[in-house]
Amino acid sequence: MKAIVCSAYGPLDSLQLAEVAKPAPKADQVLVKVYASSVNFNAPASVTGKPLIVRLMSGAPFTPKHQTPGNDIAGRVEAVGSSVKRFKPGDEVYGDLAECGYGAYAEYVAVPEAALALKPDNITYEQAAAVPEAGLVALQALRDFGGLKAGHKVLISGASGGIGSFAVQIAKALGAEVTAVCSTRNLDMVRSLGADHAIDYTQEDFVQTGQTYDLIVATAGYRSLADYKRALKPNGVHVATGGDMKQIFEPMLFGWWRPGGKKLGSLVLKVNKDLDFLSELLASGQVVPVIDRCYPLAEAGEALKYYAQGRTRGKIIISVAQDGD
Ligand SMILES: NC(=O)c1ccc[n+]([C@@H]2O[C@H](COP(=O)([O-])OP(=O)(O)OC[C@H]3O[C@@H](n4cnc5c(N)ncnc54)[C@H](OP(=O)(O)O)[C@@H]3O)[C@@H](O)[C@H]2O)c1
């Protein structure tokens, strides 16, 4: 089978499509024919080895831990091991392989059934591949860390990106009043996703508007904890899911600091937790993945380079096979 292979840290241009052995499923594994994957932060980081902290945290200081990058997949079950209970050949599935060796940029993967959920029928493989990591970061930040309730005022910074575009839609589905922060070119897009208010960060500073929020989800950029605290209501919650390293690590270091009952923290994703909950939102049409661009598998390096520019609107998809193949 064909797969993207990266055997040494290097530039994104160095990614090669190679012929490798097709995996055979073990007793507890599902063999999935991959139709699509998507690009998350870990993919370019695992190829370039930058930022260095990612290399160190993955326990692979000198060579990539996983030779084939990528963690989100959507595809069709081709075969199952003898102890697999939840899936059968022909099932359409999707999931995040971050806890079972990555390797999504390939024609086939053999993975434990816990890494998979049934794909809703009403969405394409490309749409489904956009969901597992970004959608669950958004859900867990809003509902689990943020304690979001209907009627809450929520601000989402980085609302036009992968995580942000899911966060806007999930927050609306959960009954929140949503303010989306993005740049000028993305104002119409975030409104079309359901945002009640949109703030153009190139023109206006959400910290200075005088508005306060029950929950702030920050997926991009950097603001100090003092800024977030100023924009929160009493007992409000700020959760950083991404952005500048400082934005992620400051709440980890100072999360114990709860001025005025305000909670400030960073999200650590629980991989695949509640993917079935997201499936229901997708099946009902309350959440529709936003796709910026699709690249064929052979051009995965170009897809990663585009992602690394930090200007993605929604998600970037790696198309591995066409439906009907
Ligand atoms: N916590 C976890 O467990 C977890 C899991 C996965 C990923 N992450 C983190 O999530 C982040 C990546 O998320 P992603 O893939 O959703 O990002 P992304 O899609 O690459 O985000 C790109 C978007 O961010 C917007 N943006 C850039 N700077 C901004 C700013 N200062 N204010 C508002 N919007 C801004 C861009 O819009 P404009 O072009 O209009 O500026 C663009 O639409 C990474 O930092 C990664 O480490 C965390």
PDBQT file of the ligand as one rigid body, heavy atoms in Angstrom, charges set to zero:
ROOT
HETATM    1  N1  LIG A 401      -5.365  21.221  23.991  1.00  0.00    +0.000 N 
HETATM    2  C1  LIG A 401      -5.252  20.172  23.208  1.00  0.00    +0.000 C 
HETATM    3  O1  LIG A 401      -5.362  19.014  23.636  1.00  0.00    +0.000 OA
HETATM    4  C2  LIG A 401      -4.987  20.424  21.761  1.00  0.00    +0.000 A 
HETATM    5  C3  LIG A 401      -5.265  19.448  20.807  1.00  0.00    +0.000 A 
HETATM    6  C4  LIG A 401      -5.053  19.756  19.486  1.00  0.00    +0.000 A 
HETATM    7  C5  LIG A 401      -4.530  20.984  19.103  1.00  0.00    +0.000 A 
HETATM    8  N2  LIG A 401      -4.227  21.890  20.062  1.00  0.00    +0.000 N 
HETATM    9  C6  LIG A 401      -3.707  23.221  19.697  1.00  0.00    +0.000 C 
HETATM   10  O2  LIG A 401      -4.646  23.880  18.899  1.00  0.00    +0.000 OA
HETATM   11  C7  LIG A 401      -3.951  24.805  18.093  1.00  0.00    +0.000 C 
HETATM   12  C8  LIG A 401      -4.312  24.584  16.658  1.00  0.00    +0.000 C 
HETATM   13  O3  LIG A 401      -5.681  24.670  16.478  1.00  0.00    +0.000 OA
HETATM   14  P1  LIG A 401      -6.282  24.631  15.030  1.00  0.00    +0.000 P 
HETATM   15  O4  LIG A 401      -5.735  23.497  14.251  1.00  0.00    +0.000 OA
HETATM   16  O5  LIG A 401      -7.734  24.785  15.213  1.00  0.00    +0.000 OA
HETATM   17  O6  LIG A 401      -5.683  25.990  14.447  1.00  0.00    +0.000 OA
HETATM   18  P2  LIG A 401      -5.728  26.522  12.974  1.00  0.00    +0.000 P 
HETATM   19  O7  LIG A 401      -6.841  25.875  12.237  1.00  0.00    +0.000 OA
HETATM   20  O8  LIG A 401      -4.373  26.443  12.382  1.00  0.00    +0.000 OA
HETATM   21  O9  LIG A 401      -6.049  28.056  13.228  1.00  0.00    +0.000 OA
HETATM   22  C9  LIG A 401      -5.940  28.932  12.154  1.00  0.00    +0.000 C 
HETATM   23  C10 LIG A 401      -6.930  30.054  12.397  1.00  0.00    +0.000 C 
HETATM   24  O10 LIG A 401      -6.496  30.849  13.504  1.00  0.00    +0.000 OA
HETATM   25  C11 LIG A 401      -6.843  32.199  13.229  1.00  0.00    +0.000 C 
HETATM   26  N3  LIG A 401      -5.987  33.092  14.011  1.00  0.00    +0.000 N 
HETATM   27  C12 LIG A 401      -4.648  33.208  13.916  1.00  0.00    +0.000 A 
HETATM   28  N4  LIG A 401      -4.219  34.124  14.816  1.00  0.00    +0.000 NA
HETATM   29  C13 LIG A 401      -5.318  34.590  15.466  1.00  0.00    +0.000 A 
HETATM   30  C14 LIG A 401      -5.537  35.531  16.507  1.00  0.00    +0.000 A 
HETATM   31  N5  LIG A 401      -4.523  36.204  17.061  1.00  0.00    +0.000 N 
HETATM   32  N6  LIG A 401      -6.795  35.743  16.946  1.00  0.00    +0.000 NA
HETATM   33  C15 LIG A 401      -7.828  35.077  16.405  1.00  0.00    +0.000 A 
HETATM   34  N7  LIG A 401      -7.691  34.160  15.412  1.00  0.00    +0.000 NA
HETATM   35  C16 LIG A 401      -6.450  33.927  14.948  1.00  0.00    +0.000 A 
HETATM   36  C17 LIG A 401      -6.643  32.319  11.741  1.00  0.00    +0.000 C 
HETATM   37  O11 LIG A 401      -7.513  33.301  11.236  1.00  0.00    +0.000 OA
HETATM   38  P3  LIG A 401      -6.932  34.636  10.522  1.00  0.00    +0.000 P 
HETATM   39  O12 LIG A 401      -6.141  34.168   9.342  1.00  0.00    +0.000 OA
HETATM   40  O13 LIG A 401      -8.162  35.347  10.176  1.00  0.00    +0.000 OA
HETATM   41  O14 LIG A 401      -6.104  35.310  11.572  1.00  0.00    +0.000 OA
HETATM   42  C18 LIG A 401      -7.055  30.938  11.195  1.00  0.00    +0.000 C 
HETATM   43  O15 LIG A 401      -8.405  30.901  10.758  1.00  0.00    +0.000 OA
HETATM   44  C19 LIG A 401      -2.493  24.554  18.224  1.00  0.00    +0.000 C 
HETATM   45  O16 LIG A 401      -1.963  25.573  19.033  1.00  0.00    +0.000 OA
HETATM   46  C20 LIG A 401      -2.431  23.203  18.909  1.00  0.00    +0.000 C 
HETATM   47  O17 LIG A 401      -1.321  23.106  19.718  1.00  0.00    +0.000 OA
HETATM   48  C21 LIG A 401      -4.455  21.630  21.363  1.00  0.00    +0.000 A 
ENDROOT
TORSDOF 0
